[in-house]
Amino acid sequence: MAQKLRLGVVYDFRNPPESGMRTQDLYAAVMEQVVWLDGLGLDLVWFTEHHFVDDGYLPSWIPVAAAMAARTQHMRFSCDVCLLPFNLNPAVGLACEVESPAPFWHEPISSGFSCSPAG
């Protein structure tokens, strides 16, 4: 059985200071673009996340994906690698973070995971 071809976009939300764009305006523009792409029939939004950088790189993709899911009809959301929090039970914390916006998900979300031992 042939599988459906998925088409989508990837966002990192990087916004270096020299861009001159306010972070709020960048997020609003990306949100409008995703709504527009949903209407065109694209069906996948992929995120990258990074931490501790000063150019606005997306530090957590799940809240952004939940906001986008609330405004779209068909999009699937995913992340290349989701860094598990460095706490005693990272799986439970991540499960709670993903489950909170569950009413908005159109399809299952997917992600790769990475964890580094605490130093």
C-alpha positions as CSV (number, residue, x, y, z in Angstrom):
1,M,0.0,0.0,0.0
2,A,1.4,3.4,-1.0
3,Q,2.0,5.9,1.8
4,K,0.8,9.5,1.5
5,L,3.6,12.1,0.7
6,R,3.8,14.6,3.5
7,L,4.9,18.2,2.8
8,G,5.9,20.7,5.4
9,V,8.2,23.3,6.7
10,V,10.8,23.6,9.5
11,Y,11.2,26.5,11.9
12,D,13.9,27.4,14.4
13,F,12.6,30.9,15.3
14,R,16.1,32.3,15.3
15,N,16.0,36.1,15.4
16,P,19.4,37.7,15.9
17,P,19.4,41.3,17.3
18,E,20.6,42.7,14.0
19,S,17.5,41.6,12.2
20,G,15.6,44.5,13.7
21,M,12.5,42.4,14.1
22,R,10.8,42.1,17.5
23,T,10.5,38.5,18.7
24,Q,6.7,38.9,19.1
25,D,6.4,40.0,15.5
26,L,8.5,37.0,14.3
27,Y,6.3,34.5,16.2
28,A,3.1,36.2,14.8
29,A,4.4,36.1,11.3
30,V,5.4,32.4,11.5
31,M,2.0,31.6,13.0
32,E,0.2,33.3,10.1
33,Q,2.4,31.5,7.7
34,V,1.6,28.1,9.2
35,V,-2.2,28.9,9.1
36,W,-1.8,29.8,5.4
37,L,0.2,26.7,4.6
38,D,-2.4,24.6,6.4
39,G,-5.0,26.1,4.1
40,L,-2.8,25.2,1.1
41,G,-2.7,21.6,2.1
42,L,0.8,21.2,3.7
43,D,0.6,18.9,6.6
44,L,3.8,19.0,8.6
45,V,5.6,21.6,10.8
46,W,9.0,20.5,12.1
47,F,10.9,22.4,14.8
48,T,14.4,22.5,16.0
49,E,15.2,23.6,19.5
50,H,18.3,24.9,21.1
51,H,19.1,26.3,24.6
52,F,21.2,29.1,26.0
53,V,21.7,31.2,22.9
54,D,21.0,34.9,22.5
55,D,19.4,34.8,19.0
56,G,16.0,33.6,20.0
57,Y,16.5,30.0,19.0
58,L,13.3,28.1,20.0
59,P,14.0,26.7,23.5
60,S,10.8,24.6,23.7
61,W,8.8,23.5,20.7
62,I,5.7,22.0,22.4
63,P,4.0,25.3,23.6
64,V,4.5,26.8,20.1
65,A,3.2,23.6,18.4
66,A,0.1,23.7,20.7
67,A,-0.6,27.3,19.8
68,M,-0.3,26.4,16.1
69,A,-2.5,23.3,16.4
70,A,-5.2,25.5,17.9
71,R,-5.2,27.6,14.7
72,T,-4.8,24.8,12.1
73,Q,-6.9,21.9,10.9
74,H,-4.5,19.3,9.4
75,M,-1.0,20.0,10.6
76,R,1.2,17.4,12.2
77,F,4.0,18.7,14.5
78,S,7.3,17.2,15.2
79,C,10.8,17.9,16.5
80,D,14.2,16.6,15.3
81,V,15.6,16.1,18.8
82,C,13.9,17.0,22.1
83,L,16.3,17.2,25.0
84,L,15.0,15.5,28.0
85,P,15.1,17.7,31.1
86,F,17.9,16.9,33.6
87,N,15.7,15.9,36.5
88,L,14.9,12.7,38.3
89,N,12.0,11.7,36.1
90,P,12.4,13.3,32.6
91,A,9.9,11.0,30.9
92,V,7.1,11.9,33.2
93,G,7.8,15.6,32.8
94,L,7.9,15.4,29.0
95,A,4.7,13.3,29.0
96,C,2.9,15.9,31.0
97,E,4.2,18.7,28.7
98,V,3.0,16.9,25.6
99,E,-0.4,15.8,27.1
100,S,-1.5,19.2,28.4
101,P,-2.3,20.5,24.9
102,A,-3.6,17.1,23.7
103,P,-7.0,18.5,22.8
104,F,-5.4,20.6,20.0
105,W,-3.3,17.8,18.3
106,H,-4.8,16.8,15.0
107,E,-2.5,13.8,14.7
108,P,0.1,12.2,16.9
109,I,3.2,14.3,17.5
110,S,6.7,12.7,16.9
111,S,10.2,13.5,18.1
112,G,13.6,12.1,18.6
113,F,15.0,12.3,22.2
114,S,18.4,12.9,23.7
115,C,19.6,12.8,27.2
116,S,23.0,13.6,28.6
117,P,24.2,12.3,32.0
118,A,24.4,15.1,34.6
119,G,27.9,16.2,35.2
